[in-house]
Amino acid sequence: MGKHLVLAGGGHAHMVTLANLNRFIDKGHNVTVIGPSPYHYYSGMGPGMLGGVYKPDEIRFATKHVVEKQGGVFLQDKVDHIGPEEKNIFLESGKTVPYDIISFNVGSYVPQLNVSDDNDNVFSVKPIEKLRQARVRILELISEKKAVIDVIGGGPASAEVAGNIWRIAKDHSKYMPTIRIFSGKRFMARFPDSIRKRAIKSLTNRSIEVLENSYAGEIKAGKIITESGQVYESDFIILALGVKPSPVFQKSGLPVGPDGGLLVNRYLQSTQYPDIFGGGDCICFKEQHLDKVGVYAVRENPILFENLMASSEGAELSTFIPGGDYLLIFNMGDDTGILKKKWLTFSGKTAFIIKDYIDRRFIKKFQSIE
Ligand SMILES: Cc1cc2nc3c(=O)[nH]c(=O)nc-3n(C[C@H](O)[C@H](O)[C@H](O)COP(=O)(O)OP(=O)(O)OC[C@H]3O[C@@H](n4cnc5c(N)ncnc54)[C@H](O)[C@@H]3O)c2cc1C
């Protein structure tokens, strides 16, 4: 008898499975995909969409359309939690969906600071689609006055976002805003000096201020209050404080890793429930630490697909091997990038051209299924 396979979230780790849904359906299985939006936005191009280099439809994948075209069911909803014993999924809308096999690719979220009032002018870097609204709001603000725009967080997302806010102003405004980064103790602290210094130089050369030793503690009525009590007036704030796995797993009482991500074995399968799988930012891979980067979600794709098929058909599971060092390129917003691969580091226009080529090729491959 056919099984009911449910994909919770249509993120980067489910792309290959989504592209091959008809293979499950041809074998007599039913497939349901649950996601909050008919589209999935590719995060690698998110800062470029904020800056205006890419249009929204250039960086998104039409999940709903692709699912329905192949005979699957798309539910526009969010998983709240699951009951792993009775194999039920409880959705935020209040509906319940039963499953035989479930795979999670529900991503991560940006932890919130203590924010009171002024929510229209406070955004997070995730979900990526919200950066569309952030762009519209920034355009309004900088056309009215010389605004102060702040990015809170000291990692690469913060560098890319600040650089791309500068891009919006350069292309569209007579008023160049003051752009500041509250970077915590040390900006880009987990990267070698060769990367850190290039990022700081790229930003400060464009008068973007990088404030080190400054932890934003609270946001209140257009003000950022640091943990040491300093108060900064601000017109617009983007939070880029790092990410945490979706809270779905802890709420479901599933085994999780130290960061709350679904604990999975080398088959990308829950360590306790063999019918639960997962990939991307929402998992904690038991065998080794994996950085929260799209690269791992992409590498997990084929194994997740193979194992969901094997599990549906009662065949043997394949092992996920994370692979070695990965290529990182940051989009600095001025048509330059900073590239790192093993010992190699360089920055400039060529680095951005390489990133743009890789990113466009990735998204086009999946958009072609549409
Ligand atoms: C600004 C920015 C730039 C980045 N740039 C890069 C880069 O250039 N290269 C790189 O390797 N990494 C980059 N990253 C990291 C990268 O975004 C993540 O590692 C990657 O998005 C993880 O993919 P994912 O599919 O696990 O999660 P996501 O991309 O977050 O996808 C999760 C999906 O699940 C859906 N979802 C969420 N909650 C639920 C729910 N409860 N129920 C159902 N569906 C749900 C979401 O709508 C979304 O479609 C960047 C991150 C940010 C914030």
The ligand as an ORCA input file, in Angstrom:
! r2SCAN-3c Opt
* xyz 0 1
  C      21.103     37.194      4.524
  C      21.640     35.789      4.427
  C      22.508     35.457      3.391
  C      23.014     34.153      3.291
  N      23.875     33.861      2.275
  C      24.350     32.602      2.154
  C      25.218     32.262      1.082
  O      25.552     33.095      0.227
  N      25.678     30.983      1.015
  C      25.330     30.037      1.948
  O      25.761     28.885      1.836
  N      24.509     30.329      2.985
  C      24.013     31.585      3.108
  N      23.186     31.891      4.151
  C      22.783     30.824      5.077
  C      21.568     30.138      4.485
  O      20.516     31.050      4.423
  C      21.007     28.976      5.250
  O      21.993     28.105      5.649
  C      19.987     28.265      4.343
  O      18.909     29.133      4.067
  C      19.463     27.021      4.972
  O      18.511     26.477      4.117
  P      17.230     25.769      4.692
  O      16.530     25.216      3.524
  O      17.586     24.857      5.794
  O      16.349     26.914      5.380
  P      15.493     28.077      4.746
  O      16.159     28.624      3.536
  O      15.189     29.009      5.868
  O      14.136     27.359      4.266
  C      13.183     26.910      5.179
  C      11.841     26.839      4.510
  O      10.902     26.299      5.428
  C       9.742     27.119      5.507
  N       9.260     27.036      6.902
  C       9.737     27.676      7.981
  N       9.053     27.299      9.086
  C       8.134     26.386      8.693
  C       7.141     25.631      9.380
  N       6.977     25.721     10.695
  N       6.375     24.775      8.640
  C       6.552     24.657      7.309
  N       7.473     25.350      6.619
  C       8.259     26.201      7.290
  C      10.242     28.519      5.109
  O       9.195     29.284      4.562
  C      11.299     28.191      4.069
  O      10.747     28.080      2.792
  C      22.657     33.182      4.260
  C      21.792     33.523      5.309
  C      21.262     34.821      5.393
  C      20.323     35.155      6.519
*
